[in-house]
Amino acid sequence: EERRKLLLKTADMLAKAGKPDRLTTLIDSGTEAGHIIDRDKPAFLFRLAMAELASGDEGKAYSTLKALSKDKLDPFHAAKAAFAASNMKLDEYLETKIKDPVTASFEKKESKMKELLAGYGAAIKSGYAEFMASSFYNMGMVLEDFKDSLLSSSRPSDLSDDELKEYDYLLEEKVYPLEEEAIRSYRGSLKASFEHGELQSNGYGEKALSKLAVLKPALYKRDILSKEFVVIDPPAEPYAKEESKEFFSLLNSANLYHTRKELSGALWLYKKAETIIPEDPYLNYNMGILLMKNKDQASVEKLGKSLTLKDANPEVLEAYAYSIFLFNDVKDALAFYEDLVKNRSELPWPHKNSGIIYEIFVEDYARALERYKTYLAAAGKDGVQTGQWIALIEERLQKSYPLLQRGGVPTPSGVGRGD
């Protein structure tokens, strides 16, 4: 086992350096010596593909990955290879347009689409968590791009106005199922982000929700993605001592830059202040919301250090919860909201934001409805949009439970599910 680990470490180094020939020699000699057995080979072959890719031989890398994706001995590396092979061809597919001659370019684009969907589908079917959210999201992109390519494709030049209208109508009919499949894929990414968020660090939950918000704004456009947090200026009194004056001056200057949206200057000043009093909660809050704007995962730690301000400034709680959500720990964000609902029930926003997660990610519409109604009661006129969400959920629940209106009992299969 120790020899195998050493060989894998060497293979990682050769893959990173782009040395496929030396890696092939390593695999052959290791196999001949009995240090690499059949069940180990897929791990080494995946690294060989990465070495080929790093060396610039994309064709060979793709062939290695496609062959590995069919391996039966190691389903994990087979799934990883299928995912990586599809990712290699994704940009090429997105750049392929449907143009004159339409039939030939359509068939070329469609063939590429099917190949990508098969690869991402294989990664999803493997059941390995680390491929789920990203594969579903990429499938959605592939399907949505094909739909957009069809809609923007050239129209036949020999059609009359009436025939052109009929052509456009038939085209709309053809793209509708593609859009529905894309929506289902993005929803799959949301669900996987909730279930396996701790294994993802690329924000697929947020990205999928952003896509859905454009495709189906009434059902998915939620302001959990558009929250702006404002700077909190520190009170002067705690920093009156001589040793704190430089820190206080730097923090106030940074906040001024931050408020003016001069974020690079603000970050430089925050970092300078951090060398003096690194644990200061005002510094960590303001620096944390700036890092969050920059999509920097370090914001989670910074905002966590600002929670001592939560009684006087409850917005630090919301910022911290949002940072957890933003970096794809959706389940952890929900747990934090649940704790606030229980222990800080006077705060309205945990009810709304947990409702959004229940509605969009968990698809527990009954629980979402309960949370939205609690928020609406507290928010008053500020809850107009939430009132619209309530109406949509009530409509969904009526579709799921058609007997409710007549006093009947819903079937168990409908519980907590939408259309």
N, C-alpha and C positions, 0 to 999 in steps of 0.2 A: 504493500500500500504506500509506503514512504517513497519507494522508487517511482511509483506511478505519479504521485504528487509532484515529485521533482521533474519528471518528464513533462507533465502538464504545464508546470511553471516555465520550463524551457520553451515549450510550444507557444505559450502566451508571448514570450519575448520575441520569438521568431516571427509570429503573426504580426505583432506590432511593428517590427522592423521591415516587414514585407519581404521575407526570405522563404518563399514556398519550396525551393529546391532543397534547402537545408532541412526544412520541416518534413519534407517527404522522406529524406534520408533517415531522419530521427524516427519516423513512424515505421519505416521498413526494418531498421535495425532493432527497434524496440519490440516489434512483432516477432522477428526471428529469434530474439533472445528470450521470448516468453514474458516480457515485462508488459506488453500491450496485448490483451486478449480481445476476442471479438466484441464483447460488450463494451470495451473501452474505446474502440476505434471511432465511433461517431463523434465523441468529444474532440478527438484529435483531428478528424476530418473537417469539423466545423472551423477549427483554428487554421487548418490548411486553406479553407475558402477565404478566411479573413486575411491570410498572408497573400494569397493571390490577388485579392482586391487591393490591398495596400501596395502591392508591387505594380498595380496599374493594369493587370490582366483581368478585366471585368468579365469577359466571356468565359474564361476558365473558372473564375470564382462562381459565376452563376450556374455553370454546369455541375460543379461540385455540390453546390447547395441543393439543386434540384434532385440530384441523385440521392443525397443524404436525406432529403425530405420524405423519401419512400422507405427509409430504414425501419425495420420492425423490432429490432433489438433494443433500441433506445428512443422511445417515443418523445422524450423531452427534446433531444437534439434534432429529431425529425421535425418537430413543431418549430423549433428555433430556426432551423434551416428554411422551412417553408415561409416563415415570417420574414426572414432576412432576404430571401430571394425575391419576394414580392416588393419589399421596400427598395431593392435595387432597381426595379423596373417602374416604380411609381412615378417618378419625375418624367421619365420618357413617355409614359402613358398620358400624363396630364398635358404634356406639350403636343401630343398628337391631335390634330384637328380633323373634323369632318369637312372636307372641301371637294371641289371638282377634281377628278370625277367622283361624285358623291358615293356611288355604290362601292367602289374599290376602297375609298378611305373609310367608309362606314364599316366595312367588313374587317379592315385592319384594326380600327379602334375597338370594335366589338370583340375581336379575338384577344387583344391585349387585356380588355376588361375581364373576360372570362378567366384568363390565366391568373390575373391578380386576385380575383374573388376566390378562386380555388385555393390559392396559397394562404390567404388570410382565413378562409373557411377552415382549412386544415389546422391552422394554429389555434383557432377557436375550439374546434372539435376535440383537440388534445386535452382540453380542460385545465391546462396550466395557467395559473392566475396571471403571471407576468405578461402574457400575450393577449389577454382578453380585451381590456379597455382599448388598447392601441389598435388591435386588429379590427374590432368593431368600428372604431372611428375611421380607420383607413378605408374599410369597406364602404362606409357612408360617403367618404370623399370620392371614391372611384365611381360609385353609382350616381352621385350628384353631378359629377363632372360629365358623365356620359349624357345625362339629361340635358345639361347646359349646352354641350356640344351639338346635340340634335337640334335644339331650339335655335341655335345660332348658325346652323349649317346653311349652305347655299340652297336657294329654291330653284326648281327647274325654270328655265327662262321661257319655255314655250307654253306656259299655262295662261288661260284667261283669268280675269279678276275673280270670277266665280270659282273656277278650278283652284285658284291659289287659296281662296278662303277654305275650300274643302280640304286642300292639302294641309293647311295650318291646323284645321280642326282634327284631322287624323293624326297629325304630329303630336298635338296636345294629348290625345288619347294614348299615344304610344309612350309618352314620357311620364304620364301620371303614375303607372306602376313603379317606374324607376325612382321617382321621388318618394313614394310610400316605402319602398325598400330601403332607401337612404335614411329615412326617418326611423325605421325599425333598427337599422344599424347604429345610428347615433343613440337611440334609446338603450340599445345593448351596451354601448360604451358607458352610458350613465350608470346603468345597473352594475356593471363590472367595476366601475370606479368606486361605487358605494361598497360593494362586497370586498374588493381587493385593493382599496385605495392605498394601503400602507406599502404595497409593492410597486406603486407607480410614482414617479416624480416629475412627470411631464405635463401634468394638468389636463389630462384627457377629459375629466369630468367637466371642467370649465369650458374646454374647447367644444365638446359635444353639445353642451347646453347653449353655447353661442350660436352654433349651426342651427339647432332646433328653433332658437328664438327668431331666426330669420325665416325659416321654412314654415313654422307654425307659431307666429307671434302670440296669438291668443292663448295657446296652450302652454307655451314654454318661455315667453319673455317675462323674466322675473328680475326685480331690481337687486337681487343678491349679487349680481355681476356688475352693478354700476354704482356701488356705494362709494362715496368720497368721504374720507376722514380728514378732519381739519387739525391743524397744529394746536397743541396745548402749550401755552407759555407758562413757565414756572413762576411762582410767587417769589418776590425778592427776599423776603425775610430769612428763609433757610440758607441763603447764600451770602449773607451779610459779612461773614468772617473773611478776613484777608485771604486765607488760603483757597477760598471758593470763588473769589471775584473773577479770576481769569476764566474759570470754567463757565461761570454765569454769563460772562460777556460773549464767549464763544457760542454757547447754546442759544442765546438770544439772536446773535448774528446769523447762525445757521437757520433758526426758525424764520427769520426775515427773508432769507434767500428761498427757503422752502415755500413760504406763503406767496412769494413772487413767481413760483414755479421754476426757479433757477436751481434745478435739482442737483446738478454736478457740484456746484459751489456749496450748496447746503450739505451734501454728503461729505465733502472734504472737511468742512468745519465740524460736523458731527464726529468724524473720526479723530480729529484733533482734540476735541473735548473729551472723547472717550479715553484718551491716554491719561486724563487727569482723574475723572471719577467714572469709571466704566459701568458701575452698577446703578447710576442715577436713573430713577424711573422716568423722569421727564425726557431725558436724553434717549432712553431706550424706546419710549413710545414714539417720539417724533422721528427718530431714525428708523424705527420699525415700519411706520406707515410709508416712509419714503422708499425703503427697500421693497415693500409690497408693491408700490407703484412701478418699481423697476423689475417686477416679477422675480425677485430674489428670495429664495426659500429661507435665508437667514432672518427674514422678518419674523418668523414664528418664534424663534428664541428671543429676539429683542423685545417683542410685544409681551412675551411671557414674563420678562423682567419688569414690565411696567404695571403689572396687575396690582401692586400695592396702592395704586391711585384709584382703584375701582370704586371706592365709596364716594369720593368727591367727584370723580369723572367716570361715570359708567360707560362712556364711549370706548374706554380702553378694553372693556370686556368684549364689546362688539368687534373692535378691530382685531383682537386676538382670535376670536372665533372665526372671523372672516379669513384671516391668514391661514388657519388650519384648513378651511374649506378650499381656499384658493390653490393650495399645494396638494390637493387631491386626497387628503385624509377626511373624506366626507363623513365617514362613520364616526370619526373622532369629533368632528365639528358638531354632528347631531348629538352626541353624548354630552358635549359641553353645553349646547342649547338646552338639553333636557335638564341638566343640573340647574341652569338659570331659571327655567320655568318652575322648577320645584322650590328653589331657595331665594329667587329674586323675582317673584311673580308680578311685582309692581312694574317691571320693565316690559314694555309692549313688544319690542323687536325680537326677543327670543321666540315668542309665539309665532310671529310671522315667518322668521327665517327657518325655524324647525318645520313649519307648515310647508314651506317651499321644498325642503328636502324630502318630507314625507310624500308630497304630491309628485315631484319630478323624478327623484331618484328611487324611492322605495315603492311608489305607486300605491301607497296606502291612503286612499282618498278619504276614507272616513276620519282617520286621524288628522289629515291635513285640514279637513273641513272644520274640525273641532278647534284646531289652533288658529285658523284664520278668523273664526268667529270671536274667539277670545281677544285676538289682536284688534279686530274691528270695534269691539265694545270699548276698548281703551283708547284707540286712535281717533275716533270720531271722524271729523271731516278729512283727516289725513289718510283715512282708510278707504277712499273711494275706489281705488284700483283693486284693493283686496276684496271689496264687495263684488267686483266683476269676476275675480277668481272663484269666489264662493258660488256664484251663479253657474259657472262652468262646471265646477265639481258636482254640484247638485244635479246638473243635467247628466253628467257621466254616471253618477250613482243611480239615477232613475233608469238609465239604459242598462246598467248592470243588474239592477234589482227591479225588473218590470212589474213584479207583483206587489211591490210596496204600496203603490198608489191604490191598489185594491185590497190592501190588508193582508196580502199573502206573505209567504216566507221565501226568501231568496235561497237559491241553491248554494252550497258551500263553494263551488268553483268560482263563483263571482266575487268572493270576498276580497276586498282590497285591490281589485284589478280594474283596469280601464278598458277602452275599446281596442 
